[in-house]
Amino acid sequence: MASSDCITETRLLIAHSSILTNTTHTKLANMEGCLLSLRHPKSGSTTCYAFINGSLQELHWFKQLYGSWFLGDYVCEDGGLCAATPVDPIFLLLPIFEEARMKKGNDRGKFRQLDEIIYIEGFPGYQNLLPIAENSMQVVCEVKEIGSSKFFRLDDSKVLAWLCCKVDHLKLTLKALDQNYATQDEKDTLIDIVLLLGEYMNEEPWLHLLCSHLRLDIQEVTRRVPVTETLPVPLDDTQMSTPTTKTKNGNEKNTSGNRKQPKRMKVETGSLNIKDMFSKASRSRT
């Protein structure tokens, strides 16, 4: 994966890859990707994402108090684990397209070209999303073609239809993953789903629009906060933030102690590969 200022130390990353067909000869070793600094769709803070083979993936960092990784002949001092999972690029592009249409009152806003919308000062990483932005945003935008140029404008009705598809998909997924959802009241399930979607978008206007369509009280939804013991930490642009563990009383606790300055990974002279250690041990028993 291409280097980036987001990460200054060696980290272990587990990323999602597409299922390979019999006619596909792409190997995982040849996967190409880069780390992008983008705005988080809900908070707007700078967050690190992975863009691997045309797939946008969000990064989360899991960290235990003690642990290291064996990487070939190296020992990675930091035992943290970065997990990359695919995320719908519409979530990240939605607030940008909302701003770009410059909607005022009952005015539906302006049509603008894609490269103009995607250009965000201070965030050049969005330019990497141009190859996937057009197909993704056609789902939630009105598109006009003038000659060889295409102009986009966000459409509220299309956004609502897209959100309803997410709700239907999550209902099926949650029931398949947890039998408790199969017996849970429909309203409670919908509230849980809106809370999940709310991690990627603001209440105004989209959650209000969705709750109105689902006949849910937005105040009731926002009051119900899911209880989660340990939270994965999204990676920001400046560093891999110290992981936090949320206690039952809602307080956050630092789990990694004092943060040390990054150290360069060194090769231990005369050391053996861990596989060689096990093979020698087995031969000695025979």
C-alpha positions as CSV (number, residue, x, y, z in Angstrom):
1,M,0.0,0.0,0.0
2,A,1.3,3.5,-0.9
3,S,2.8,5.5,1.9
4,S,0.9,8.3,3.6
5,D,1.4,10.9,6.2
6,C,-1.5,9.3,8.1
7,I,0.8,6.5,9.4
8,T,4.4,7.0,10.6
9,E,4.9,3.6,12.2
10,T,4.6,0.1,10.9
11,R,1.0,-1.2,11.4
12,L,-0.7,-4.5,10.6
13,L,-3.7,-3.9,8.3
14,I,-6.5,-6.4,7.5
15,A,-8.4,-5.3,4.4
16,H,-11.4,-6.6,2.5
17,S,-10.8,-7.9,-1.0
18,S,-13.3,-8.9,-3.7
19,I,-14.1,-12.5,-4.2
20,L,-12.0,-13.8,-7.0
21,T,-13.6,-15.7,-9.8
22,N,-12.1,-18.6,-11.8
23,T,-11.3,-16.3,-14.6
24,T,-9.7,-13.7,-12.4
25,H,-5.9,-14.0,-12.0
26,T,-5.4,-11.0,-9.8
27,K,-3.4,-11.9,-6.7
28,L,-3.7,-10.3,-3.3
29,A,0.0,-9.6,-3.4
30,N,-0.6,-7.3,-6.4
31,M,-3.3,-5.3,-4.7
32,E,-2.8,-1.6,-5.1
33,G,-4.1,1.0,-2.7
34,C,-3.5,4.3,-0.9
35,L,-4.5,6.0,2.3
36,L,-6.7,9.1,1.8
37,S,-7.4,12.0,4.2
38,L,-11.1,12.7,3.9
39,R,-13.7,14.5,6.0
40,H,-15.8,12.3,8.2
41,P,-19.4,12.5,6.9
42,K,-20.9,13.2,10.3
43,S,-18.3,15.1,12.3
44,G,-16.4,16.7,9.5
45,S,-13.1,15.9,11.2
46,T,-10.2,14.7,9.1
47,T,-10.2,10.9,9.0
48,C,-8.0,8.3,7.2
49,Y,-9.6,5.9,4.7
50,A,-8.1,3.2,2.5
51,F,-8.8,3.1,-1.2
52,I,-8.0,-0.3,-2.5
53,N,-8.6,-1.5,-6.1
54,G,-11.5,0.9,-6.5
55,S,-13.1,0.1,-3.1
56,L,-13.3,2.8,-0.4
57,Q,-12.8,1.3,3.0
58,E,-13.0,2.8,6.5
59,L,-10.2,2.1,9.0
60,H,-10.6,1.2,12.6
61,W,-7.8,0.6,15.1
62,F,-8.1,-2.1,17.8
63,K,-5.5,-2.0,20.5
64,Q,-4.8,-4.2,23.5
65,L,-2.6,-3.2,26.4
66,Y,0.2,-5.7,25.6
67,G,1.0,-7.3,22.3
68,S,3.3,-7.4,19.3
69,W,3.3,-8.8,15.7
70,F,5.9,-11.1,14.0
71,L,6.3,-9.8,10.5
72,G,8.8,-12.0,8.7
73,D,12.2,-11.3,10.3
74,Y,10.8,-8.2,12.1
75,V,9.0,-7.7,15.4
76,C,6.4,-4.9,15.2
77,E,6.4,-3.4,18.6
78,D,2.9,-2.0,18.3
79,G,0.4,-4.9,18.7
80,G,-2.5,-2.9,17.4
81,L,-4.6,-4.1,14.5
82,C,-6.0,-1.9,11.8
83,A,-9.2,-3.3,10.2
84,A,-10.5,-2.0,6.8
85,T,-14.1,-2.6,5.9
86,P,-15.9,-1.4,2.8
87,V,-18.1,1.7,3.1
88,D,-20.6,3.1,0.6
89,P,-18.9,6.2,-0.9
90,I,-22.2,7.9,-1.0
91,F,-22.0,8.4,2.7
92,L,-18.8,10.4,2.4
93,L,-19.9,12.3,-0.8
94,L,-23.4,13.2,0.4
95,P,-22.4,16.2,2.6
96,I,-20.2,17.5,-0.2
97,F,-22.9,17.3,-2.8
98,E,-25.3,18.9,-0.3
99,E,-23.0,21.9,0.1
100,A,-22.3,22.1,-3.7
101,R,-25.9,22.5,-4.7
102,M,-26.2,25.7,-2.6
103,K,-29.9,25.1,-1.8
104,K,-31.8,28.1,-0.4
105,G,-35.4,27.8,0.8
106,N,-37.6,26.1,-1.8
107,D,-34.9,26.5,-4.4
108,R,-33.7,23.0,-5.4
109,G,-30.1,24.3,-5.9
110,K,-27.7,24.3,-8.8
111,F,-26.3,21.7,-11.2
112,R,-22.5,21.5,-11.1
113,Q,-19.9,19.4,-12.8
114,L,-18.4,16.5,-10.9
115,D,-14.8,17.6,-10.8
116,E,-15.9,21.0,-9.5
117,I,-17.9,19.4,-6.7
118,I,-15.2,16.9,-5.7
119,Y,-12.5,19.6,-5.5
120,I,-12.2,20.3,-1.7
121,E,-9.5,22.7,-0.6
122,G,-7.1,21.0,1.8
123,F,-8.4,17.5,0.9
124,P,-6.7,16.4,-2.3
125,G,-7.7,12.8,-1.5
126,Y,-11.2,13.3,-2.9
127,Q,-9.7,13.4,-6.4
128,N,-8.9,9.7,-6.1
129,L,-12.6,9.1,-5.8
130,L,-13.5,10.5,-9.2
131,P,-13.5,7.1,-10.9
132,I,-16.2,5.8,-8.6
133,A,-18.0,9.1,-7.8
134,E,-20.0,9.3,-11.0
135,N,-21.6,5.9,-10.8
136,S,-22.2,6.2,-7.1
137,M,-23.8,9.7,-7.1
138,Q,-26.1,9.0,-10.0
139,V,-28.1,7.0,-7.5
140,V,-29.0,10.1,-5.4
141,C,-28.6,12.9,-8.0
142,E,-30.3,14.4,-10.9
143,V,-28.0,14.3,-13.9
144,K,-28.1,16.6,-17.0
145,E,-25.9,16.0,-20.0
146,I,-24.9,19.0,-22.2
147,G,-22.7,17.8,-25.0
148,S,-20.0,15.6,-23.5
149,S,-20.3,17.2,-20.0
150,K,-22.5,15.9,-17.1
151,F,-23.9,18.1,-14.4
152,F,-25.1,16.8,-11.0
153,R,-27.6,18.1,-8.4
154,L,-28.5,16.2,-5.2
155,D,-32.1,15.1,-5.2
156,D,-33.9,14.7,-1.8
157,S,-36.3,12.1,-3.1
158,K,-33.5,10.0,-4.5
159,V,-31.6,10.2,-1.2
160,L,-34.7,9.1,0.7
161,A,-35.1,6.1,-1.7
162,W,-31.5,5.2,-1.2
163,L,-31.8,5.4,2.6
164,C,-34.9,3.2,2.4
165,C,-32.9,0.6,0.5
166,K,-30.3,0.7,3.3
167,V,-33.0,0.2,5.9
168,D,-34.4,-2.8,4.1
169,H,-31.0,-4.3,3.7
170,L,-30.1,-3.8,7.3
171,K,-33.3,-5.3,8.5
172,L,-32.5,-8.5,6.7
173,T,-28.9,-8.5,7.8
174,L,-29.6,-7.9,11.5
175,K,-32.2,-10.6,11.6
176,A,-29.7,-13.0,10.0
177,L,-26.9,-12.1,12.4
178,D,-28.9,-11.9,15.6
179,Q,-32.1,-14.0,16.3
180,N,-33.2,-11.4,18.9
181,Y,-34.0,-9.0,16.0
182,A,-36.4,-11.7,14.6
183,T,-38.6,-11.4,17.7
184,Q,-38.0,-7.7,18.4
185,D,-40.7,-5.1,17.8
186,E,-40.6,-3.6,14.3
187,K,-40.3,-0.1,15.7
188,D,-37.4,-0.9,17.9
189,T,-35.6,-2.5,15.0
190,L,-36.1,0.6,12.9
191,I,-34.8,2.8,15.7
192,D,-31.6,0.7,15.9
193,I,-31.2,0.9,12.1
194,V,-31.6,4.7,12.1
195,L,-28.9,4.9,14.9
196,L,-26.6,2.8,12.7
197,L,-27.1,5.1,9.8
198,G,-26.7,8.1,12.1
199,E,-23.1,7.2,12.6
200,Y,-22.5,8.4,9.0
201,M,-24.8,11.3,8.6
202,N,-26.2,14.3,10.5
203,E,-29.7,14.6,11.8
204,E,-30.5,17.5,9.6
205,P,-31.7,17.0,7.0
206,W,-31.3,13.3,6.3
207,L,-32.2,11.6,9.6
208,H,-35.2,13.9,10.0
209,L,-36.3,13.0,6.5
210,L,-35.9,9.3,7.1
211,C,-37.6,9.3,10.5
212,S,-40.5,11.2,9.0
213,H,-40.9,8.6,6.3
214,L,-40.7,5.8,8.8
215,R,-43.1,7.6,11.1
216,L,-40.5,7.7,13.9
217,D,-40.0,10.4,16.5
218,I,-36.5,11.8,15.9
219,Q,-36.3,12.8,19.6
220,E,-37.0,9.2,20.7
221,V,-34.4,7.9,18.3
222,T,-31.6,10.2,19.5
223,R,-32.4,9.4,23.1
224,R,-31.7,5.8,22.6
225,V,-28.0,5.4,22.6
226,P,-26.7,1.8,22.0
227,V,-24.6,0.3,24.9
228,T,-21.2,-0.6,23.6
229,E,-18.4,-1.7,25.8
230,T,-15.3,-1.4,23.6
231,L,-15.2,0.9,20.6
232,P,-12.8,0.7,17.7
233,V,-11.1,4.0,17.1
234,P,-11.4,5.7,13.6
235,L,-8.0,6.8,12.4
236,D,-7.5,10.5,12.1
237,D,-5.0,12.3,9.9
238,T,-2.5,13.3,12.4
239,Q,-1.9,10.0,14.2
240,M,-3.5,6.7,15.1
241,S,-5.4,7.9,18.1
242,T,-5.0,6.2,21.4
243,P,-7.8,3.6,21.7
244,T,-10.4,4.2,24.3
245,T,-12.5,1.8,26.2
246,K,-16.0,3.1,27.2
247,T,-17.0,2.0,30.6
248,K,-20.6,1.3,31.7
249,N,-20.9,4.7,33.3
250,G,-20.0,6.4,30.0
251,N,-16.5,7.5,31.0
252,E,-13.7,6.8,28.6
253,K,-10.4,5.2,29.7
254,N,-7.1,5.3,28.0
255,T,-5.9,1.7,27.5
256,S,-2.4,2.2,26.1
257,G,-0.7,4.2,28.8
258,N,1.8,7.0,28.0
259,R,2.4,7.4,24.3
260,K,6.0,6.9,23.3
261,Q,7.7,8.5,20.3
262,P,7.6,6.3,17.2
263,K,10.6,4.0,16.8
264,R,12.0,2.7,13.5
265,M,11.7,-1.0,13.0
266,K,15.1,-2.7,13.2
267,V,16.3,-6.1,12.0
268,E,17.6,-8.2,14.8
269,T,21.0,-9.6,13.7
270,G,21.4,-13.4,14.1
271,S,17.6,-13.9,14.7
272,L,15.7,-16.7,13.1
273,N,12.3,-16.7,11.4
274,I,9.6,-18.0,13.7
275,K,8.8,-20.8,11.3
276,D,12.4,-22.0,11.6
277,M,12.1,-22.1,15.4
278,F,9.1,-24.4,15.3
279,S,10.7,-26.7,12.6
280,K,13.8,-27.1,14.7
281,A,11.7,-27.9,17.8
282,S,9.8,-30.6,16.0
283,R,13.1,-32.2,14.7
284,S,14.6,-32.3,18.1
285,R,11.6,-34.3,19.5
286,T,12.2,-36.9,16.8
